[in-house]
Amino acid sequence: MQLTTGRPANMSGRLDKEVRVYDLLDQLQMAYQYVDHEAAESMTVCEAIEKELNLTICKNLFLCNRQQTKFYLLMIRGDKVFKTKEISSQINSPRLSFASSERMAEFLDITPGSVSVMGLMNDTDNNVSLLIDSEILSDEYFGCHPCINTTSLKIKASDLLDKFLPAVHHDYTEVYLTGE
């Protein structure tokens, strides 16, 4: 693994959805660094990546209400435990569960294991509401995938809030999670 600034010099073999992330970040003049790695399909695998990026990678969960009429993307610190009850009361949506991979692909153009806030660029109809753990907002940087889990990005949290989210026409709700 080698931390590199800016978009990859060689884009061959990269998926179109990953290239679209770099295109948008560059268009928004957002500074970022990336590292390529083996598929990161669990937070345990992300520990080495976190050391390389010098940050805590976000755990991104794609959730829905019981009726499957409201969908949420939750950004939570990777070292926290997700408790449905803690979120449900804050967003007035009882009985949250994981949304289907079909809806994930339809709304965010991503697959399980690659869930990322970057997927909101594909949610042009605003089907997904973003929830961000308050601790992520207090960190200077956050880590995420560019819609594929073989690369991780390091981006300023302020750029996410001030540049990326307005550009993809999404806002966020701050949530407070103890992770206990």
N, C-alpha and C positions, 0 to 999 in steps of 0.2 A: 504494500500500500504506500502510495506517495501522495501527499497533499499538494494540489495544484490550484493556482489561481486562474479564474476565468473558465471559459468553455473548453472542452477537450479539443486538442489540435486535430486529432483524427476522429472523425465522426462515423467512419465506416463501421458497420455492425451494430450501431446504436438504433434503438427503436424510434420511430417517428415521434411518438409521444414524449420521449426524453429530449429529442432535438427541439421540439416545440417549447419545452420548459426553458432551455438555454436561450432560444430565440426571444422569448418573452422577457426573461431576466435581463438580457442584453439591451432589448428595446427600452426597458424601464430604467436602464443605467444602474442596475443593482450590482454591487460588488458581491462576489461569492467565491468560495473555494470548493473543490470537490475531491473525492477520493474514490477510485474504483476498487471493488472487492468482490469476493465470492457472494452469492446470494445470501442476504441477511434476512432469514425467515423467523428469527426470534430476537428478543431483547438481549439474550445471552450472547449471541453472535455480535451484537452491536457494541459490546464492551470494548473490543479492540479498536473498532471504528471511532468510538468516543474518545479514546486516548489519542488517536491520530488527529482528530478534529479539535481536541481540547474543549469538549463541551458534553452536555448530556443530550443524547438524541431523543426526540419526541416519540412517544408511542402514539400512533394515530388510530383511532377506533371509529369504524363506520357503524352508526347506530340508527335505530328507528323506534317509533312508538308501536304499541301493540297492533294498531290498525294498519300499520305500514303506510301511513299518510304523511308523516313527518320524518325527515331524515336529518341526521346530525353527523358532523365530523368532529370528533373530540381530540384535541391535542393535549396530551398529558405527559408529564416527565416520565421517562422510561423506568425510573426507579420507584414509581408509585404504583400502588394497587388500585385498580378500577373497581369502584363500588357503585352499582346502579342507583341505589337509594340516595347516595350523596348528590348525584347529578339530577335525578328525577325531581326532587323537591325544589331545586334551584331554577329549573326551566318549566315547571308545571306540566310535566309530561310523565305520568306514571307508567310503570312497566316498560322501560326501555330494554331493548335487546339488540343483538347484532343483526344488521341488515344483510340481505342476501348478496352474494357475489354478483348476481345478475344486475341488481340495482346499482352496485358499485361500478360495474363496467358501463352501464347505461348512463349514469350521472357523472362519473368522474374519469372514465376511461382508464381505470386501474384494476388490478387483480389483487386478491388477498396476498398479504406479505409485502405489498408495495404501496399500501395506503399512505397518502401524503397530502398535505395542504396544497401542494402544487396541482393536484387533481382538480381543485376548484376552478382552474382556468378552463376546464372542459364543461363545467356546470353552467352553461349559458342561460338556462331557464331558472336558475336559483332554486333548485330543488333541495339543496343541502344547506343547513345552517351550521355555521362554524362555532364551536365552543372551545375556548382556550383556558387552560389551567392558569391561575394567577401567577404561579411561580415561573412559568415560561415567559410571561410578560415582563417579569423583573430581571430576567437574564439578558445579557447583551446580545448573545447569539443563540440560535437554535439550529438543530440538525434535522434534515428530512431527506427523503428520496426524491429524485426527479421523475416520479411516476414509474420507477423501476427499481427493484431492490438490489441491484448490483453496483449502484453508485450512491454515495451520500453527499449531501451539500451542507455547507456551513454558511448561514446567512444572518445578517443583523436582524434582530427582532423588530427594530424600528422600521426597517425596509419592508418587512412583511406587512406591518400595520399601515405605513404611510404611502407605500408604492404599490405593492403587489395586490393587496385586497381591494383598494379602490379601482385598480386597473381591471380586475376580474369581477367587479360589481358585487362584492360580498362584504358584509361587516361581520362582527363577531360578538359573542357574548362571553364575558369573563366569568369563569366559574371557580369556586374555591374548593379544592380537594385536599383532604388530609392524607389520603393514601394509606390509612391505617385500617 
